[in-house]
Amino acid sequence: MKENLKNLENLHEVWSVAKPKKFSAYNKIKFDELTNSIMNSGPFYYYIIDFFDMSISNVSDSIYDIHDIEGRKATFDDVLKAMHPEDVDFVVKAEAFLTKFFSNNIHREKLLTYKISYCFRSKLRNGNYGLFNHQALMLTMDEDGGYGKSLNIHTHIDHLSNHNTYKISLIGLNGEPSFMNISLEDNGKNTIEFSKREIDIIRLISNGKSNEQIGQELVISPLTVKKHRSNILEKAECSNTAQLIKNCIQQGIL
C-alpha cells in the first residue's frame, strides 16, 4: 500500500515538471466533436484532466458502471488509485518518457496533434482487475509548452487481450506520422513509424475494404495498395491482417 502511494506521488511529480503557469480554457465545440466521434472497441469512459490543479471535469457517467466511481464526485486520484499497483511504475516511466520524447524528437508544440496510447490494468466494479487502453488527447497548452487540459479515454479491452505489452503508441493527427510499439526497455530506439497514408490504409482495411476499393478512395492503384499492405505487415511484425487489426485496436489506432 505504501509503495503504491509512493508511485502515485512519483506520477504527480512527473506531471509537475510540465505543469502550466496558469489556467487555460478549452474549445467547447472541439471537445463536443471529439467525444461525439469517439469510436471504441469496448466499454469506456472519459474525462478532462486539468494539469494546472489536477482536477477533472466532464466525467462520463459510464465511469460508475466500470469502476463504481460516481462521476460528479470523482477526483483524479480516484482514477489513479484504481490502477493495478504493479502497473503504476510503468505509467510513471511512460509519462516521463513521453515528456522527453516530445522535447527531443517531435517538438513539444506538436503535442496538440498527437493521441497518446498505452495500456494498464485497473480495478473493476466487481473487484477484479481488467486491462484498459488509455488514450490521451491534449486540448490546450500554455505559451511555454506546459500541459493544459487533456481528454483521457479509458477502454476496457479484456475481450481483445488480457496481456499488457507495456508499450506506447503515438498516433499522429492532421497528417503527422505515427510511432508504434515504443518500448521503454530500449528507450524507444526500435520504434515503428507509420506514415499518414499507411494509417489511412490500416483504417480502411479494418472497415473490410478490398485493395481495389482502397485504391479508389485514396486515388492510387490496387498494386500500390498491395505493396503498402505488405510493408505495413512487415513493419508491425504481424503475420496476417487479423493480427494487425487486433494490435491496432489495442494500441488505440482504431
Secondary structure, 3 states (H helix, E strand, C coil): CHHHHHHHHHHHHHHHHCCCCCCCCCCHHHHHHHHHCCCCCCCEEEEEEECCCCEEECCCCHHHHHHCCCHHHCCHHHHHHCECHHHHHHHHHHHHHHHHHHHHHHCHHHHHHEEEEEEEEEECCCCCEEEEEEEEEECCECCCCCECEEEEEEEECCCCCCCCCCEEEEEECCCCCEEEEEECCCCCCCCEEECHHHHHHHHHHHCCCCHHHHHHHHCCCHHHHHHHHHHHHHHHCCCCHHHHHHHHHHCCCC
